[in-house]
Amino acid sequence: MSADALIMTRFNVDELSVRRLRKVDPEFGTLCEDYATACCALKRWQTDELKASDYRAVIAELEQEISSFLSRSTHH
């Protein structure tokens, strides 16, 4: 699944909103790519509880940052 699709699914936002925010803020784009990478890694390591736990923590942190970006973008 693409980074944009993951963000749209997880945060219930439309594709246009994600694309606009990626275009105006490269940091958001980097967060999206990092999120997709972490989600992919979690799937790969789901049978290794230690690694899976680490990736879940990274994903939770990235979700907070992404949510913050999305909240700020809807208030402008």
Biopython code that builds the backbone (N, CA, C, O; Angstrom):
import numpy as np
from Bio.PDB.StructureBuilder import StructureBuilder

atoms = [
    (1, "MET", "N", (0.858, -1.181, 0.000)),
    (1, "MET", "CA", (0.000, 0.000, 0.000)),
    (1, "MET", "C", (0.900, 1.240, 0.000)),
    (1, "MET", "O", (1.914, 1.280, 0.697)),
    (2, "SER", "N", (0.525, 2.234, -0.777)),
    (2, "SER", "CA", (1.330, 3.461, -0.856)),
    (2, "SER", "C", (1.237, 4.251, 0.449)),
    (2, "SER", "O", (0.325, 4.062, 1.254)),
    (3, "ALA", "N", (2.209, 5.140, 0.626)),
    (3, "ALA", "CA", (2.214, 5.981, 1.821)),
    (3, "ALA", "C", (0.943, 6.823, 1.885)),
    (3, "ALA", "O", (0.329, 6.945, 2.945)),
    (4, "ASP", "N", (0.549, 7.402, 0.754)),
    (4, "ASP", "CA", (-0.667, 8.228, 0.744)),
    (4, "ASP", "C", (-1.896, 7.404, 1.106)),
    (4, "ASP", "O", (-2.752, 7.856, 1.867)),
    (5, "ALA", "N", (-1.980, 6.205, 0.563)),
    (5, "ALA", "CA", (-3.136, 5.344, 0.854)),
    (5, "ALA", "C", (-3.179, 4.981, 2.335)),
    (5, "ALA", "O", (-4.251, 4.957, 2.939)),
    (6, "LEU", "N", (-2.029, 4.700, 2.913)),
    (6, "LEU", "CA", (-1.984, 4.391, 4.349)),
    (6, "LEU", "C", (-2.470, 5.575, 5.176)),
    (6, "LEU", "O", (-3.237, 5.405, 6.123)),
    (7, "ILE", "N", (-2.021, 6.773, 4.815)),
    (7, "ILE", "CA", (-2.420, 7.977, 5.550)),
    (7, "ILE", "C", (-3.915, 8.221, 5.389)),
    (7, "ILE", "O", (-4.605, 8.527, 6.362)),
    (8, "MET", "N", (-4.414, 8.086, 4.167)),
    (8, "MET", "CA", (-5.844, 8.308, 3.921)),
    (8, "MET", "C", (-6.691, 7.324, 4.716)),
    (8, "MET", "O", (-7.719, 7.696, 5.282)),
    (9, "THR", "N", (-6.260, 6.073, 4.757)),
    (9, "THR", "CA", (-7.011, 5.042, 5.475)),
    (9, "THR", "C", (-6.947, 5.260, 6.984)),
    (9, "THR", "O", (-7.974, 5.232, 7.662)),
    (10, "ARG", "N", (-5.762, 5.474, 7.500)),
    (10, "ARG", "CA", (-5.574, 5.588, 8.950)),
    (10, "ARG", "C", (-6.228, 6.845, 9.521)),
    (10, "ARG", "O", (-6.808, 6.814, 10.607)),
    (11, "PHE", "N", (-6.132, 7.950, 8.782)),
    (11, "PHE", "CA", (-6.600, 9.228, 9.321)),
    (11, "PHE", "C", (-7.898, 9.717, 8.698)),
    (11, "PHE", "O", (-8.364, 10.815, 9.001)),
    (12, "ASN", "N", (-8.476, 8.908, 7.834)),
    (12, "ASN", "CA", (-9.760, 9.237, 7.203)),
    (12, "ASN", "C", (-9.738, 10.620, 6.552)),
    (12, "ASN", "O", (-10.606, 11.457, 6.796)),
    (13, "VAL", "N", (-8.722, 10.832, 5.718)),
    (13, "VAL", "CA", (-8.618, 12.079, 4.969)),
    (13, "VAL", "C", (-8.627, 11.759, 3.479)),
    (13, "VAL", "O", (-8.307, 10.646, 3.063)),
    (14, "ASP", "N", (-9.000, 12.756, 2.689)),
    (14, "ASP", "CA", (-9.075, 12.518, 1.246)),
    (14, "ASP", "C", (-7.700, 12.692, 0.590)),
    (14, "ASP", "O", (-6.798, 13.324, 1.140)),
    (15, "GLU", "N", (-7.582, 12.116, -0.584)),
    (15, "GLU", "CA", (-6.314, 12.118, -1.315)),
    (15, "GLU", "C", (-5.836, 13.533, -1.627)),
    (15, "GLU", "O", (-4.644, 13.823, -1.521)),
    (16, "LEU", "N", (-6.745, 14.404, -2.006)),
    (16, "LEU", "CA", (-6.368, 15.771, -2.345)),
    (16, "LEU", "C", (-5.728, 16.480, -1.156)),
    (16, "LEU", "O", (-4.744, 17.200, -1.324)),
    (17, "SER", "N", (-6.266, 16.288, 0.021)),
    (17, "SER", "CA", (-5.698, 16.914, 1.221)),
    (17, "SER", "C", (-4.284, 16.428, 1.476)),
    (17, "SER", "O", (-3.396, 17.218, 1.795)),
    (18, "VAL", "N", (-4.079, 15.132, 1.336)),
    (18, "VAL", "CA", (-2.745, 14.557, 1.559)),
    (18, "VAL", "C", (-1.774, 15.093, 0.517)),
    (18, "VAL", "O", (-0.666, 15.505, 0.863)),
    (19, "ARG", "N", (-2.165, 15.094, -0.736)),
    (19, "ARG", "CA", (-1.280, 15.576, -1.806)),
    (19, "ARG", "C", (-0.936, 17.057, -1.634)),
    (19, "ARG", "O", (0.210, 17.460, -1.834)),
    (20, "ARG", "N", (-1.916, 17.851, -1.269)),
    (20, "ARG", "CA", (-1.658, 19.288, -1.064)),
    (20, "ARG", "C", (-0.652, 19.504, 0.061)),
    (20, "ARG", "O", (0.291, 20.284, -0.074)),
    (21, "LEU", "N", (-0.864, 18.812, 1.156)),
    (21, "LEU", "CA", (0.024, 18.988, 2.300)),
    (21, "LEU", "C", (1.432, 18.498, 1.973)),
    (21, "LEU", "O", (2.411, 19.125, 2.379)),
    (22, "ARG", "N", (1.549, 17.392, 1.249)),
    (22, "ARG", "CA", (2.863, 16.896, 0.823)),
    (22, "ARG", "C", (3.568, 17.936, -0.050)),
    (22, "ARG", "O", (4.779, 18.132, 0.049)),
    (23, "LYS", "N", (2.788, 18.593, -0.905)),
    (23, "LYS", "CA", (3.360, 19.556, -1.847)),
    (23, "LYS", "C", (3.893, 20.798, -1.129)),
    (23, "LYS", "O", (4.962, 21.303, -1.472)),
    (24, "VAL", "N", (3.157, 21.283, -0.146)),
    (24, "VAL", "CA", (3.562, 22.517, 0.540)),
    (24, "VAL", "C", (4.512, 22.272, 1.709)),
    (24, "VAL", "O", (5.170, 23.205, 2.169)),
    (25, "ASP", "N", (4.594, 21.046, 2.193)),
    (25, "ASP", "CA", (5.448, 20.773, 3.342)),
    (25, "ASP", "C", (6.212, 19.462, 3.153)),
    (25, "ASP", "O", (5.678, 18.386, 3.423)),
    (26, "PRO", "N", (7.452, 19.551, 2.693)),
    (26, "PRO", "CA", (8.250, 18.345, 2.467)),
    (26, "PRO", "C", (8.418, 17.485, 3.729)),
    (26, "PRO", "O", (8.563, 16.266, 3.633)),
    (27, "GLU", "N", (8.397, 18.109, 4.892)),
    (27, "GLU", "CA", (8.522, 17.346, 6.137)),
    (27, "GLU", "C", (7.346, 16.379, 6.303)),
    (27, "GLU", "O", (7.519, 15.260, 6.785)),
    (28, "PHE", "N", (6.157, 16.816, 5.902)),
    (28, "PHE", "CA", (4.995, 15.939, 5.958)),
    (28, "PHE", "C", (5.194, 14.742, 5.024)),
    (28, "PHE", "O", (4.868, 13.610, 5.381)),
    (29, "GLY", "N", (5.723, 14.997, 3.842)),
    (29, "GLY", "CA", (5.994, 13.914, 2.901)),
    (29, "GLY", "C", (6.968, 12.895, 3.472)),
    (29, "GLY", "O", (6.795, 11.688, 3.305)),
    (30, "THR", "N", (7.984, 13.392, 4.141)),
    (30, "THR", "CA", (8.961, 12.503, 4.779)),
    (30, "THR", "C", (8.294, 11.673, 5.868)),
    (30, "THR", "O", (8.553, 10.475, 5.981)),
    (31, "LEU", "N", (7.442, 12.299, 6.666)),
    (31, "LEU", "CA", (6.707, 11.572, 7.711)),
    (31, "LEU", "C", (5.849, 10.465, 7.097)),
    (31, "LEU", "O", (5.788, 9.354, 7.623)),
    (32, "CYS", "N", (5.190, 10.774, 5.987)),
    (32, "CYS", "CA", (4.345, 9.775, 5.319)),
    (32, "CYS", "C", (5.174, 8.584, 4.858)),
    (32, "CYS", "O", (4.776, 7.433, 5.044)),
    (33, "GLU", "N", (6.321, 8.862, 4.260)),
    (33, "GLU", "CA", (7.188, 7.777, 3.790)),
    (33, "GLU", "C", (7.729, 6.960, 4.970)),
    (33, "GLU", "O", (7.788, 5.732, 4.903)),
    (34, "ASP", "N", (8.120, 7.641, 6.039)),
    (34, "ASP", "CA", (8.599, 6.940, 7.238)),
    (34, "ASP", "C", (7.499, 6.063, 7.826)),
    (34, "ASP", "O", (7.756, 4.946, 8.275)),
    (35, "TYR", "N", (6.282, 6.576, 7.819)),
    (35, "TYR", "CA", (5.141, 5.826, 8.334)),
    (35, "TYR", "C", (4.914, 4.558, 7.516)),
    (35, "TYR", "O", (4.710, 3.479, 8.072)),
    (36, "ALA", "N", (4.950, 4.696, 6.200)),
    (36, "ALA", "CA", (4.759, 3.534, 5.326)),
    (36, "ALA", "C", (5.864, 2.503, 5.543)),
    (36, "ALA", "O", (5.601, 1.301, 5.579)),
    (37, "THR", "N", (7.088, 2.975, 5.687)),
    (37, "THR", "CA", (8.217, 2.074, 5.924)),
    (37, "THR", "C", (8.048, 1.332, 7.243)),
    (37, "THR", "O", (8.278, 0.125, 7.312)),
    (38, "ALA", "N", (7.649, 2.048, 8.286)),
    (38, "ALA", "CA", (7.461, 1.426, 9.600)),
    (38, "ALA", "C", (6.313, 0.420, 9.575)),
    (38, "ALA", "O", (6.414, -0.645, 10.184)),
    (39, "CYS", "N", (5.231, 0.742, 8.883)),
    (39, "CYS", "CA", (4.098, -0.187, 8.780)),
    (39, "CYS", "C", (4.503, -1.459, 8.044)),
    (39, "CYS", "O", (4.112, -2.561, 8.430)),
    (40, "CYS", "N", (5.281, -1.300, 6.994)),
    (40, "CYS", "CA", (5.769, -2.446, 6.228)),
    (40, "CYS", "C", (6.696, -3.310, 7.101)),
    (40, "CYS", "O", (6.607, -4.538, 7.095)),
    (41, "ALA", "N", (7.569, -2.654, 7.836)),
    (41, "ALA", "CA", (8.492, -3.382, 8.715)),
    (41, "ALA", "C", (7.726, -4.124, 9.811)),
    (41, "ALA", "O", (8.076, -5.252, 10.157)),
    (42, "LEU", "N", (6.692, -3.501, 10.351)),
    (42, "LEU", "CA", (5.889, -4.165, 11.379)),
    (42, "LEU", "C", (5.274, -5.451, 10.832)),
    (42, "LEU", "O", (5.273, -6.478, 11.510)),
    (43, "LYS", "N", (4.757, -5.396, 9.621)),
    (43, "LYS", "CA", (4.197, -6.607, 9.013)),
    (43, "LYS", "C", (5.261, -7.689, 8.876)),
    (43, "LYS", "O", (5.015, -8.866, 9.142)),
    (44, "ARG", "N", (6.443, -7.265, 8.458)),
    (44, "ARG", "CA", (7.537, -8.225, 8.251)),
    (44, "ARG", "C", (7.978, -8.875, 9.571)),
    (44, "ARG", "O", (8.280, -10.068, 9.606)),
    (45, "TRP", "N", (8.013, -8.099, 10.638)),
    (45, "TRP", "CA", (8.542, -8.577, 11.910)),
    (45, "TRP", "C", (7.458, -8.898, 12.935)),
    (45, "TRP", "O", (7.758, -8.978, 14.126)),
    (46, "GLN", "N", (6.226, -9.083, 12.517)),
    (46, "GLN", "CA", (5.141, -9.289, 13.477)),
    (46, "GLN", "C", (5.320, -10.535, 14.342)),
    (46, "GLN", "O", (4.739, -10.620, 15.424)),
    (47, "THR", "N", (6.108, -11.495, 13.885)),
    (47, "THR", "CA", (6.321, -12.702, 14.694)),
    (47, "THR", "C", (7.476, -12.542, 15.684)),
    (47, "THR", "O", (7.678, -13.407, 16.536)),
    (48, "ASP", "N", (8.227, -11.458, 15.583)),
    (48, "ASP", "CA", (9.315, -11.158, 16.521)),
    (48, "ASP", "C", (8.801, -10.062, 17.457)),
    (48, "ASP", "O", (8.810, -8.886, 17.095)),
    (49, "GLU", "N", (8.360, -10.436, 18.642)),
    (49, "GLU", "CA", (7.670, -9.499, 19.532)),
    (49, "GLU", "C", (8.522, -8.287, 19.896)),
    (49, "GLU", "O", (7.994, -7.180, 20.005)),
    (50, "LEU", "N", (9.807, -8.469, 20.082)),
    (50, "LEU", "CA", (10.663, -7.338, 20.436)),
    (50, "LEU", "C", (10.725, -6.316, 19.301)),
    (50, "LEU", "O", (10.537, -5.121, 19.526)),
    (51, "LYS", "N", (10.989, -6.787, 18.092)),
    (51, "LYS", "CA", (11.041, -5.871, 16.945)),
    (51, "LYS", "C", (9.668, -5.278, 16.655)),
    (51, "LYS", "O", (9.554, -4.088, 16.358)),
    (52, "ALA", "N", (8.638, -6.093, 16.740)),
    (52, "ALA", "CA", (7.283, -5.608, 16.491)),
    (52, "ALA", "C", (6.919, -4.504, 17.484)),
    (52, "ALA", "O", (6.305, -3.503, 17.116)),
    (53, "SER", "N", (7.296, -4.697, 18.720)),
    (53, "SER", "CA", (7.024, -3.696, 19.745)),
    (53, "SER", "C", (7.730, -2.387, 19.428)),
    (53, "SER", "O", (7.146, -1.314, 19.577)),
    (54, "ASP", "N", (8.979, -2.467, 18.992)),
    (54, "ASP", "CA", (9.726, -1.267, 18.611)),
    (54, "ASP", "C", (9.032, -0.540, 17.460)),
    (54, "ASP", "O", (8.886, 0.682, 17.485)),
    (55, "TYR", "N", (8.606, -1.301, 16.455)),
    (55, "TYR", "CA", (7.945, -0.672, 15.308)),
    (55, "TYR", "C", (6.591, -0.093, 15.677)),
    (55, "TYR", "O", (6.202, 0.944, 15.140)),
    (56, "ARG", "N", (5.868, -0.736, 16.577)),
    (56, "ARG", "CA", (4.594, -0.170, 17.030)),
    (56, "ARG", "C", (4.817, 1.175, 17.725)),
    (56, "ARG", "O", (4.026, 2.105, 17.568)),
    (57, "ALA", "N", (5.890, 1.263, 18.484)),
    (57, "ALA", "CA", (6.209, 2.524, 19.162)),
    (57, "ALA", "C", (6.555, 3.613, 18.147)),
    (57, "ALA", "O", (6.115, 4.755, 18.280)),
    (58, "VAL", "N", (7.336, 3.259, 17.142)),
    (58, "VAL", "CA", (7.691, 4.219, 16.097)),
    (58, "VAL", "C", (6.432, 4.669, 15.345)),
    (58, "VAL", "O", (6.252, 5.856, 15.073)),
    (59, "ILE", "N", (5.577, 3.717, 15.019)),
    (59, "ILE", "CA", (4.338, 4.029, 14.311)),
    (59, "ILE", "C", (3.466, 4.965, 15.142)),
    (59, "ILE", "O", (2.904, 5.920, 14.607)),
    (60, "ALA", "N", (3.348, 4.709, 16.419)),
    (60, "ALA", "CA", (2.536, 5.570, 17.289)),
    (60, "ALA", "C", (3.086, 6.994, 17.315)),
    (60, "ALA", "O", (2.322, 7.958, 17.279)),
    (61, "GLU", "N", (4.396, 7.123, 17.378)),
    (61, "GLU", "CA", (5.019, 8.451, 17.384)),
    (61, "GLU", "C", (4.776, 9.169, 16.051)),
    (61, "GLU", "O", (4.441, 10.353, 16.027)),
    (62, "LEU", "N", (4.946, 8.449, 14.961)),
    (62, "LEU", "CA", (4.704, 9.035, 13.641)),
    (62, "LEU", "C", (3.237, 9.420, 13.475)),
    (62, "LEU", "O", (2.929, 10.456, 12.884)),
    (63, "GLU", "N", (2.341, 8.600, 13.988)),
    (63, "GLU", "CA", (0.909, 8.920, 13.898)),
    (63, "GLU", "C", (0.590, 10.221, 14.634)),
    (63, "GLU", "O", (-0.235, 11.008, 14.172)),
    (64, "GLN", "N", (1.232, 10.445, 15.759)),
    (64, "GLN", "CA", (1.010, 11.694, 16.491)),
    (64, "GLN", "C", (1.489, 12.893, 15.678)),
    (64, "GLN", "O", (0.811, 13.918, 15.609)),
    (65, "GLU", "N", (2.663, 12.756, 15.065)),
    (65, "GLU", "CA", (3.200, 13.845, 14.261)),
    (65, "GLU", "C", (2.330, 14.108, 13.029)),
    (65, "GLU", "O", (2.044, 15.258, 12.696)),
    (66, "ILE", "N", (1.920, 13.048, 12.367)),
    (66, "ILE", "CA", (1.070, 13.187, 11.181)),
    (66, "ILE", "C", (-0.263, 13.818, 11.555)),
    (66, "ILE", "O", (-0.757, 14.702, 10.856)),
    (67, "SER", "N", (-0.834, 13.368, 12.647)),
    (67, "SER", "CA", (-2.103, 13.924, 13.116)),
    (67, "SER", "C", (-1.969, 15.418, 13.391)),
    (67, "SER", "O", (-2.875, 16.194, 13.088)),
    (68, "SER", "N", (-0.860, 15.807, 13.954)),
    (68, "SER", "CA", (-0.610, 17.219, 14.230)),
    (68, "SER", "C", (-0.545, 18.020, 12.934)),
    (68, "SER", "O", (-1.125, 19.102, 12.846)),
    (69, "PHE", "N", (0.153, 17.503, 11.933)),
    (69, "PHE", "CA", (0.214, 18.172, 10.634)),
    (69, "PHE", "C", (-1.178, 18.309, 10.033)),
    (69, "PHE", "O", (-1.548, 19.373, 9.538)),
    (70, "LEU", "N", (-1.942, 17.231, 10.080)),
    (70, "LEU", "CA", (-3.284, 17.239, 9.498)),
    (70, "LEU", "C", (-4.192, 18.225, 10.231)),
    (70, "LEU", "O", (-4.988, 18.924, 9.604)),
    (71, "SER", "N", (-4.076, 18.281, 11.540)),
    (71, "SER", "CA", (-4.890, 19.221, 12.318)),
    (71, "SER", "C", (-4.558, 20.667, 11.972)),
    (71, "SER", "O", (-5.450, 21.497, 11.796)),
    (72, "ARG", "N", (-3.272, 20.954, 11.876)),
    (72, "ARG", "CA", (-2.855, 22.327, 11.533)),
    (72, "ARG", "C", (-3.310, 22.701, 10.133)),
    (72, "ARG", "O", (-3.692, 23.845, 9.892)),
    (73, "SER", "N", (-3.272, 21.749, 9.209)),
    (73, "SER", "CA", (-3.641, 22.064, 7.825)),
    (73, "SER", "C", (-5.132, 22.315, 7.670)),
    (73, "SER", "O", (-5.538, 23.058, 6.777)),
    (74, "THR", "N", (-5.950, 21.716, 8.515)),
    (74, "THR", "CA", (-7.403, 21.925, 8.408)),
    (74, "THR", "C", (-7.831, 23.218, 9.085)),
    (74, "THR", "O", (-8.949, 23.690, 8.874)),
    (75, "HIS", "N", (-6.953, 23.793, 9.898)),
    (75, "HIS", "CA", (-7.269, 25.053, 10.576)),
    (75, "HIS", "C", (-6.773, 26.271, 9.813)),
    (75, "HIS", "O", (-6.920, 27.399, 10.284)),
    (76, "HIS", "N", (-6.188, 26.058, 8.646)),
    (76, "HIS", "CA", (-5.696, 27.198, 7.836)),
    (76, "HIS", "C", (-6.620, 27.471, 6.704)),
    (76, "HIS", "O", (-6.378, 28.386, 5.917)),
]
sb = StructureBuilder()
sb.init_structure("model")
sb.init_model(0)
sb.init_chain("A")
sb.init_seg("    ")
for serial, (resi, resn, name, xyz) in enumerate(atoms, 1):
    if name == "N":
        sb.init_residue(resn, " ", resi, " ")
    sb.init_atom(name, np.array(xyz, "f"), 0.0, 1.0, " ", f" {name:<3s}", serial, name[0])
structure = sb.get_structure()
